[in-house]
Amino acid sequence: MLVMEEKVLRDLEKFEKRAVDRDHDKKKVVAEVDQLRKKLESADDEAIAGYKMSVEYKSNLHMYGAESLKAAIKMTKEWLVDDHSEIDPDEFDRYLRKRRAADLAAQKVKVTNHGGVGSQPAGSLDN
């Protein structure tokens, strides 16, 4: 009987030790979960900010901006054809091409003529 009591006592001690370890592990897991929840709450803002800094965002913005611009031009041309038959839609296309070329030329001037040391004013003939 004494041997059995000692075995039960050892098993009880092991059980208590495991319970203490589990309680410690549980507290540790709860703390980690709380920390992850806090990170998750701020993750949306951080992810959005990171995405907006990415090349993918800039290319998507450019692409979708171009697509919406194309749709607006298409609707304008349809409006011209339907409501103002005296305006030639092909003339509108020629105007847009000229405008686009002028805008690109203006952008190139801005990029190449940044006003730094040794730069020349736009249209300068000096080399």
C-alpha positions in Angstrom: 0.0 0.0 0.0 2.8 2.4 0.8 4.4 1.8 -2.6 1.1 2.6 -4.3 0.7 5.8 -2.3 4.2 6.9 -3.2 3.5 6.2 -6.9 0.2 8.2 -6.7 2.1 11.0 -4.9 4.8 11.1 -7.6 2.1 11.1 -10.3 0.3 13.9 -8.5 3.6 15.9 -8.3 4.2 15.3 -12.0 0.6 16.4 -12.8 1.0 19.5 -10.7 4.3 20.3 -12.4 2.7 19.9 -15.8 -0.2 22.0 -14.8 2.1 24.8 -13.7 4.1 24.4 -17.0 0.8 24.5 -18.9 -0.3 27.6 -17.0 3.0 29.2 -17.7 2.7 28.2 -21.4 -0.9 29.4 -21.5 0.1 32.8 -20.1 2.9 33.0 -22.7 0.5 32.1 -25.5 -2.1 34.6 -24.3 0.6 37.3 -24.2 1.7 36.4 -27.7 -1.9 36.4 -29.0 -2.4 39.8 -27.5 0.8 41.1 -29.1 -0.3 39.7 -32.5 -3.8 41.3 -32.1 -2.1 44.7 -31.5 0.1 44.2 -34.6 -3.0 43.2 -36.6 -4.8 46.3 -35.6 -2.0 48.5 -37.0 -1.2 46.2 -39.9 -3.9 47.7 -42.2 -2.5 51.2 -41.9 1.1 49.9 -42.4 0.1 47.6 -45.3 -1.7 50.4 -47.0 1.2 52.8 -46.6 3.6 50.2 -47.8 1.5 49.4 -50.8 1.2 53.1 -51.7 5.0 53.3 -51.7 5.3 50.3 -54.1 6.0 50.3 -57.8 2.9 48.1 -58.2 0.7 50.8 -56.8 2.1 53.5 -59.0 1.8 51.3 -62.1 -1.8 50.4 -61.2 -2.6 54.0 -60.6 -1.2 55.0 -63.9 -3.0 52.1 -65.7 -6.4 52.7 -64.1 -6.0 56.4 -64.6 -5.3 55.8 -68.2 -8.3 53.4 -68.5 -10.7 55.9 -66.9 -9.3 58.7 -69.2 -9.8 56.5 -72.2 -13.4 55.8 -71.1 -14.0 59.5 -70.6 -12.7 60.3 -74.1 -14.9 57.6 -75.6 -17.9 59.0 -73.8 -17.0 62.5 -75.0 -16.7 61.3 -78.6 -20.0 59.6 -78.4 -21.6 62.8 -77.0 -20.0 64.8 -79.8 -21.4 62.4 -82.4 -24.9 62.3 -80.9 -25.4 65.9 -79.9 -23.1 67.9 -82.0 -22.9 66.5 -85.5 -21.2 69.6 -86.7 -18.0 68.6 -84.8 -15.9 66.0 -86.5 -14.8 63.3 -84.0 -11.6 62.7 -86.0 -10.7 66.3 -85.5 -11.1 65.7 -81.8 -8.6 62.8 -82.0 -6.1 64.9 -83.9 -6.4 67.6 -81.2 -5.8 65.0 -78.4 -2.7 63.7 -80.2 -1.3 67.3 -80.5 -2.2 67.9 -76.8 -0.5 64.7 -75.7 2.6 65.5 -77.7 2.7 69.0 -76.2 2.3 67.5 -72.7 5.1 65.0 -73.2 7.4 67.7 -74.5 6.6 69.8 -71.5 7.4 66.9 -69.2 10.7 66.3 -70.9 11.7 69.9 -70.4 10.8 69.6 -66.7 12.9 66.5 -66.3 15.9 67.6 -68.3 15.9 71.2 -67.0 15.7 70.8 -63.3 17.4 74.1 -62.5 20.5 72.6 -60.9 24.1 73.9 -61.1 25.2 74.0 -64.7 21.7 73.7 -66.2 20.5 76.0 -68.9 17.1 77.5 -69.2 14.6 75.8 -71.5 15.1 76.9 -75.1 18.7 78.0 -74.5 21.0 77.5 -77.5 24.2 77.5 -75.5 25.9 74.1 -75.2 
